[in-house]
């Protein structure tokens, strides 16, 4: 993997050839898409976690109601 200074030297040395720039642009685009995908997965994971917590809260509330009414509502 090239460090940024090495990559910059490569780009400057090959300034007449658009292939390197095109490859770098495509790599940056792919990295951006992957980054967006990972961010979306994080949002989905957070939503699922919150839904799980809400389900636990609802289960507790239901258990409390059952206890309050003597378990007759099963």
N, CA, C and O atoms as a printed pandas DataFrame, in Angstrom:
     atom_number atom_name residue_name chain_id  residue_number  x_coord  y_coord  z_coord
0              1         N          UNK        A               1    0.847   -1.169    0.000
1              2        CA          UNK        A               1    0.000    0.000    0.000
2              3         C          UNK        A               1    0.898    1.238    0.000
3              4         O          UNK        A               1    1.861    1.326    0.761
4              5         N          UNK        A               2    0.570    2.160   -0.842
5              6        CA          UNK        A               2    1.352    3.387   -0.942
6              7         C          UNK        A               2    0.907    4.384    0.118
7              8         O          UNK        A               2   -0.278    4.515    0.425
8              9         N          UNK        A               3    1.891    5.075    0.663
9             10        CA          UNK        A               3    1.552    6.175    1.565
10            11         C          UNK        A               3    1.142    7.366    0.708
11            12         O          UNK        A               3    1.385    7.383   -0.498
12            13         N          UNK        A               4    0.532    8.343    1.320
13            14        CA          UNK        A               4    0.079    9.507    0.558
14            15         C          UNK        A               4    1.224   10.205   -0.177
15            16         O          UNK        A               4    1.068   10.515   -1.358
16            17         N          UNK        A               5    2.384   10.470    0.473
17            18        CA          UNK        A               5    3.478   11.124   -0.272
18            19         C          UNK        A               5    3.951   10.291   -1.464
19            20         O          UNK        A               5    4.251   10.842   -2.523
20            21         N          UNK        A               6    4.018    8.960   -1.298
21            22        CA          UNK        A               6    4.431    8.109   -2.412
22            23         C          UNK        A               6    3.414    8.171   -3.542
23            24         O          UNK        A               6    3.777    8.227   -4.717
24            25         N          UNK        A               7    2.154    8.159   -3.180
25            26        CA          UNK        A               7    1.090    8.233   -4.170
26            27         C          UNK        A               7    1.139    9.563   -4.917
27            28         O          UNK        A               7    0.949    9.610   -6.132
28            29         N          UNK        A               8    1.394   10.634   -4.184
29            30        CA          UNK        A               8    1.488   11.961   -4.801
30            31         C          UNK        A               8    2.652   11.997   -5.796
31            32         O          UNK        A               8    2.517   12.539   -6.892
32            33         N          UNK        A               9    3.795   11.418   -5.412
33            34        CA          UNK        A               9    4.948   11.370   -6.323
34            35         C          UNK        A               9    4.604   10.582   -7.578
35            36         O          UNK        A               9    4.971   10.979   -8.684
36            37         N          UNK        A              10    3.905    9.472   -7.410
37            38        CA          UNK        A              10    3.522    8.641   -8.545
38            39         C          UNK        A              10    2.605    9.412   -9.487
39            40         O          UNK        A              10    2.762    9.344  -10.706
40            41         N          UNK        A              11    1.671   10.127   -8.936
41            42        CA          UNK        A              11    0.738   10.908   -9.757
42            43         C          UNK        A              11    1.481   12.004  -10.508
43            44         O          UNK        A              11    1.259   12.200  -11.703
44            45         N          UNK        A              12    2.366   12.721   -9.811
45            46        CA          UNK        A              12    3.117   13.800  -10.458
46            47         C          UNK        A              12    4.061   13.259  -11.519
47            48         O          UNK        A              12    4.226   13.879  -12.570
48            49         N          UNK        A              13    4.681   12.115  -11.264
49            50        CA          UNK        A              13    5.610   11.529  -12.227
50            51         C          UNK        A              13    4.871   11.047  -13.470
51            52         O          UNK        A              13    5.441   11.010  -14.560
52            53         N          UNK        A              14    3.621   10.684  -13.307
53            54        CA          UNK        A              14    2.845   10.130  -14.407
54            55         C          UNK        A              14    1.736   11.096  -14.836
55            56         O          UNK        A              14    0.663   10.674  -15.268
56            57         N          UNK        A              15    2.009   12.382  -14.711
57            58        CA          UNK        A              15    0.980   13.396  -14.975
58            59         C          UNK        A              15    0.453   13.340  -16.399
59            60         O          UNK        A              15   -0.700   13.695  -16.644
60            61         N          UNK        A              16    1.273   12.901  -17.335
61            62        CA          UNK        A              16    0.839   12.840  -18.727
62            63         C          UNK        A              16   -0.077   11.668  -19.017
63            64         O          UNK        A              16   -0.718   11.627  -20.067
64            65         N          UNK        A              17   -0.146   10.726  -18.111
65            66        CA          UNK        A              17   -0.939    9.524  -18.335
66            67         C          UNK        A              17   -2.188    9.572  -17.456
67            68         O          UNK        A              17   -2.081    9.585  -16.229
68            69         N          UNK        A              18   -3.349    9.598  -18.064
69            70        CA          UNK        A              18   -4.601    9.677  -17.313
70            71         C          UNK        A              18   -4.992    8.380  -16.637
71            72         O          UNK        A              18   -5.927    8.364  -15.836
72            73         N          UNK        A              19   -4.289    7.272  -16.945
73            74        CA          UNK        A              19   -4.649    5.970  -16.387
74            75         C          UNK        A              19   -4.519    5.947  -14.875
75            76         O          UNK        A              19   -5.401    5.438  -14.184
76            77         N          UNK        A              20   -3.432    6.489  -14.358
77            78        CA          UNK        A              20   -3.219    6.489  -12.909
78            79         C          UNK        A              20   -4.292    7.326  -12.229
79            80         O          UNK        A              20   -4.871    6.911  -11.226
80            81         N          UNK        A              21   -4.553    8.506  -12.780
81            82        CA          UNK        A              21   -5.582    9.370  -12.192
82            83         C          UNK        A              21   -6.936    8.683  -12.224
83            84         O          UNK        A              21   -7.677    8.739  -11.242
84            85         N          UNK        A              22   -7.271    8.040  -13.325
85            86        CA          UNK        A              22   -8.542    7.338  -13.445
86            87         C          UNK        A              22   -8.636    6.215  -12.418
87            88         O          UNK        A              22   -9.672    6.041  -11.778
88            89         N          UNK        A              23   -7.556    5.454  -12.262
89            90        CA          UNK        A              23   -7.544    4.365  -11.283
90            91         C          UNK        A              23   -7.718    4.903   -9.867
91            92         O          UNK        A              23   -8.441    4.325   -9.056
92            93         N          UNK        A              24   -7.056    6.003   -9.584
93            94        CA          UNK        A              24   -7.167    6.614   -8.249
94            95         C          UNK        A              24   -8.586    7.135   -8.032
95            96         O          UNK        A              24   -9.169    6.937   -6.966
96            97         N          UNK        A              25   -9.137    7.800   -9.045
97            98        CA          UNK        A              25  -10.509    8.301   -8.929
98            99         C          UNK        A              25  -11.487    7.162   -8.674
99           100         O          UNK        A              25  -12.378    7.272   -7.832
100          101         N          UNK        A              26  -11.312    6.071   -9.403
101          102        CA          UNK        A              26  -12.195    4.913   -9.204
102          103         C          UNK        A              26  -12.019    4.331   -7.809
103          104         O          UNK        A              26  -12.993    3.944   -7.163
104          105         N          UNK        A              27  -10.777    4.270   -7.349
105          106        CA          UNK        A              27  -10.516    3.765   -6.001
106          107         C          UNK        A              27  -11.164    4.633   -4.942
107          108         O          UNK        A              27  -11.729    4.129   -3.971
108          109         N          UNK        A              28  -11.080    5.937   -5.131
109          110        CA          UNK        A              28  -11.701    6.872   -4.186
110          111         C          UNK        A              28  -13.220    6.717   -4.220
111          112         O          UNK        A              28  -13.872    6.740   -3.176
112          113         N          UNK        A              29  -13.780    6.560   -5.416
113          114        CA          UNK        A              29  -15.227    6.369   -5.529
114          115         C          UNK        A              29  -15.655    5.087   -4.822
115          116         O          UNK        A              29  -16.645    5.078   -4.090
116          117         N          UNK        A              30  -14.906    4.003   -5.043
117          118        CA          UNK        A              30  -15.239    2.733   -4.390
118          119         C          UNK        A              30  -15.134    2.863   -2.883
119          120         O          UNK        A              30  -15.982    2.355   -2.150
120          121         N          UNK        A              31  -14.100    3.538   -2.420
121          122        CA          UNK        A              31  -13.938    3.738   -0.979
122          123         C          UNK        A              31  -15.105    4.545   -0.428
123          124         O          UNK        A              31  -15.593    4.265    0.667
124          125         N          UNK        A              32  -15.551    5.539   -1.174
125          126        CA          UNK        A              32  -16.696    6.340   -0.742
126          127         C          UNK        A              32  -17.964    5.516   -0.665
127          128         O          UNK        A              32  -18.744    5.649    0.278
128          129         N          UNK        A              33  -18.169    4.659   -1.663
129          130        CA          UNK        A              33  -19.348    3.791   -1.670
130          131         C          UNK        A              33  -19.288    2.825   -0.498
131          132         O          UNK        A              33  -20.290    2.605    0.184
132          133         N          UNK        A              34  -18.115    2.249   -0.264
133          134        CA          UNK        A              34  -17.964    1.330    0.865
134          135         C          UNK        A              34  -18.203    2.043    2.182
135          136         O          UNK        A              34  -18.849    1.508    3.083
136          137         N          UNK        A              35  -17.676    3.254    2.284
137          138        CA          UNK        A              35  -17.862    4.034    3.509
138          139         C          UNK        A              35  -19.341    4.314    3.746
139          140         O          UNK        A              35  -19.831    4.184    4.868
140          141         N          UNK        A              36  -20.050    4.699    2.689
141          142        CA          UNK        A              36  -21.487    4.953    2.810
142          143         C          UNK        A              36  -22.219    3.677    3.197
143          144         O          UNK        A              36  -23.138    3.706    4.015
144          145         N          UNK        A              37  -21.810    2.560    2.609
145          146        CA          UNK        A              37  -22.434    1.277    2.938
146          147         C          UNK        A              37  -22.215    0.902    4.387
147          148         O          UNK        A              37  -23.127    0.417    5.057
148          149         N          UNK        A              38  -20.997    1.128    4.873
149          150        CA          UNK        A              38  -20.710    0.825    6.276
150          151         C          UNK        A              38  -21.492    1.733    7.212
151          152         O          UNK        A              38  -21.966    1.292    8.259
152          153         N          UNK        A              39  -21.627    2.997    6.840
153          154        CA          UNK        A              39  -22.424    3.923    7.651
154          155         C          UNK        A              39  -23.877    3.465    7.702
155          156         O          UNK        A              39  -24.519    3.521    8.751
156          157         N          UNK        A              40  -24.392    3.011    6.557
157          158        CA          UNK        A              40  -25.778    2.531    6.509
158          159         C          UNK        A              40  -25.930    1.270    7.369
159          160         O          UNK        A              40  -26.928    1.119    8.074
160          161         N          UNK        A              41  -24.960    0.378    7.313
161          162        CA          UNK        A              41  -25.008   -0.819    8.160
162          163         C          UNK        A              41  -24.973   -0.450    9.635
163          164         O          UNK        A              41  -25.662   -1.070   10.445
164          165         N          UNK        A              42  -24.182    0.547    9.988
165          166        CA          UNK        A              42  -24.147    1.014   11.380
166          167         C          UNK        A              42  -25.509    1.551   11.806
167          168         O          UNK        A              42  -25.969    1.290   12.917
168          169         N          UNK        A              43  -26.153    2.305   10.907
169          170        CA          UNK        A              43  -27.491    2.836   11.224
170          171         C          UNK        A              43  -28.494    1.700   11.407
171          172         O          UNK        A              43  -29.323    1.737   12.317
172          173         N          UNK        A              44  -28.417    0.695   10.541
173          174        CA          UNK        A              44  -29.319   -0.452   10.646
174          175         C          UNK        A              44  -29.063   -1.197   11.944
175          176         O          UNK        A              44  -30.003   -1.586   12.637
176          177         N          UNK        A              45  -27.788   -1.398   12.278
177          178        CA          UNK        A              45  -27.433   -2.082   13.527
178          179         C          UNK        A              45  -27.971   -1.316   14.732
179          180         O          UNK        A              45  -28.515   -1.917   15.658
180          181         N          UNK        A              46  -27.821   -0.001   14.723
181          182        CA          UNK        A              46  -28.352    0.826   15.817
182          183         C          UNK        A              46  -29.872    0.698   15.913
183          184         O          UNK        A              46  -30.422    0.587   17.008
184          185         N          UNK        A              47  -30.542    0.715   14.767
185          186        CA          UNK        A              47  -32.005    0.605   14.761
186          187         C          UNK        A              47  -32.450   -0.745   15.302
187          188         O          UNK        A              47  -33.404   -0.820   16.077
188          189         N          UNK        A              48  -31.767   -1.809   14.902
189          190        CA          UNK        A              48  -32.110   -3.145   15.391
190          191         C          UNK        A              48  -31.873   -3.232   16.895
191          192         O          UNK        A              48  -32.672   -3.823   17.621
192          193         N          UNK        A              49  -30.784   -2.648   17.356
193          194        CA          UNK        A              49  -30.495   -2.636   18.795
194          195         C          UNK        A              49  -31.595   -1.905   19.551
195          196         O          UNK        A              49  -32.070   -2.384   20.581
196          197         N          UNK        A              50  -31.998   -0.747   19.042
197          198        CA          UNK        A              50  -33.069    0.020   19.701
198          199         C          UNK        A              50  -34.392   -0.739   19.675
199          200         O          UNK        A              50  -35.151   -0.700   20.644
200          201         N          UNK        A              51  -34.670   -1.428   18.568
201          202        CA          UNK        A              51  -35.890   -2.232   18.500
202          203         C          UNK        A              51  -35.854   -3.365   19.521
203          204         O          UNK        A              51  -36.866   -3.670   20.152
204          205         N          UNK        A              52  -34.688   -3.987   19.682
205          206        CA          UNK        A              52  -34.540   -5.036   20.687
206          207         C          UNK        A              52  -34.775   -4.501   22.088
207          208         O          UNK        A              52  -35.428   -5.146   22.909
208          209         N          UNK        A              53  -34.241   -3.317   22.357
209          210        CA          UNK        A              53  -34.444   -2.695   23.672
210          211         C          UNK        A              53  -35.915   -2.347   23.882
211          212         O          UNK        A              53  -36.450   -2.529   24.976
212          213         N          UNK        A              54  -36.568   -1.847   22.833
213          214        CA          UNK        A              54  -37.993   -1.513   22.936
214          215         C          UNK        A              54  -38.819   -2.771   23.172
215          216         O          UNK        A              54  -39.779   -2.750   23.943
216          217         N          UNK        A              55  -38.453   -3.861   22.515
217          218        CA          UNK        A              55  -39.157   -5.125   22.711
218          219         C          UNK        A              55  -39.021   -5.607   24.152
219          220         O          UNK        A              55  -39.987   -6.083   24.748
220          221         N          UNK        A              56  -37.819   -5.481   24.705
221          222        CA          UNK        A              56  -37.610   -5.848   26.109
222          223         C          UNK        A              56  -38.470   -4.982   27.027
223          224         O          UNK        A              56  -39.064   -5.491   27.978
224          225         N          UNK        A              57  -38.543   -3.688   26.754
225          226        CA          UNK        A              57  -39.377   -2.783   27.557
226          227         C          UNK        A              57  -40.849   -3.179   27.470
227          228         O          UNK        A              57  -41.556   -3.185   28.478
228          229         N          UNK        A              58  -41.305   -3.509   26.263
229          230        CA          UNK        A              58  -42.693   -3.934   26.094
230          231         C          UNK        A              58  -42.965   -5.243   26.827
231          232         O          UNK        A              58  -44.025   -5.418   27.429
232          233         N          UNK        A              59  -42.000   -6.163   26.771
233          234        CA          UNK        A              59  -42.162   -7.439   27.470
234          235         C          UNK        A              59  -42.259   -7.211   28.976
235          236         O          UNK        A              59  -43.074   -7.838   29.652
236          237         N          UNK        A              60  -41.428   -6.315   29.496
237          238        CA          UNK        A              60  -41.488   -5.979   30.923
238          239         C          UNK        A              60  -42.839   -5.371   31.281
239          240         O          UNK        A              60  -43.433   -5.723   32.301
240          241         N          UNK        A              61  -43.323   -4.458   30.441
241          242        CA          UNK        A              61  -44.619   -3.828   30.697
242          243         C          UNK        A              61  -45.734   -4.867   30.665
243          244         O          UNK        A              61  -46.643   -4.828   31.494
244          245         N          UNK        A              62  -45.668   -5.791   29.718
245          246        CA          UNK        A              62  -46.668   -6.849   29.624
246          247         C          UNK        A              62  -46.620   -7.746   30.855
247          248         O          UNK        A              62  -47.660   -8.112   31.403
248          249         N          UNK        A              63  -45.419   -8.096   31.286
249          250        CA          UNK        A              63  -45.266   -8.909   32.499
250          251         C          UNK        A              63  -45.832   -8.181   33.712
251          252         O          UNK        A              63  -46.485   -8.795   34.557
252          253         N          UNK        A              64  -45.585   -6.873   33.802
253          254        CA          UNK        A              64  -46.131   -6.076   34.912
254          255         C          UNK        A              64  -47.655   -6.075   34.885
255          256         O          UNK        A              64  -48.296   -6.209   35.927
256          257         N          UNK        A              65  -48.237   -5.924   33.694
257          258        CA          UNK        A              65  -49.694   -5.951   33.569
258          259         C          UNK        A              65  -50.257   -7.311   33.965
259          260         O          UNK        A              65  -51.274   -7.393   34.654
260          261         N          UNK        A              66  -49.597   -8.366   33.532
261          262        CA          UNK        A              66  -50.051   -9.714   33.895
262          263         C          UNK        A              66  -50.012   -9.897   35.405
263          264         O          UNK        A              66  -50.927  -10.460   36.006
264          265         N          UNK        A              67  -48.927   -9.406   36.003
265          266        CA          UNK        A              67  -48.791   -9.515   37.456
266          267         C          UNK        A              67  -49.872   -8.689   38.158
267          268         O          UNK        A              67  -50.464   -9.133   39.142
268          269         N          UNK        A              68  -50.120   -7.484   37.641
269          270        CA          UNK        A              68  -51.126   -6.602   38.233
270          271         C          UNK        A              68  -52.522   -7.224   38.170
271          272         O          UNK        A              68  -53.291   -7.127   39.126
272          273         N          UNK        A              69  -52.843   -7.855   37.056
273          274        CA          UNK        A              69  -54.181   -8.419   36.873
274          275         C          UNK        A              69  -54.234   -9.912   37.185
275          276         O          UNK        A              69  -55.179  -10.597   36.794
276          277         N          UNK        A              70  -53.235  -10.409   37.879
277          278        CA          UNK        A              70  -53.249  -11.800   38.328
278          279         C          UNK        A              70  -53.024  -12.830   37.240
279          280         O          UNK        A              70  -53.392  -13.993   37.405
280          281         N          UNK        A              71  -52.435  -12.430   36.147
281          282        CA          UNK        A              71  -52.115  -13.383   35.085
282          283         C          UNK        A              71  -53.322  -13.825   34.281
283          284         O          UNK        A              71  -53.209  -14.766   33.497
284          285         N          UNK        A              72  -54.461  -13.195   34.439
285          286        CA          UNK        A              72  -55.688  -13.603   33.757
286          287         C          UNK        A              72  -55.689  -13.257   32.272
287          288         O          UNK        A              72  -56.517  -13.786   31.529
288          289         N          UNK        A              73  -54.795  -12.392   31.818
289          290        CA          UNK        A              73  -54.842  -11.938   30.420
290          291         C          UNK        A              73  -53.951  -12.745   29.490
291          292         O          UNK        A              73  -53.623  -12.271   28.403
292          293         N          UNK        A              74  -53.553  -13.934   29.877
293          294        CA          UNK        A              74  -52.715  -14.752   28.994
294          295         C          UNK        A              74  -53.574  -15.357   27.974
295          296         O          UNK        A              74  -53.088  -16.092   27.115
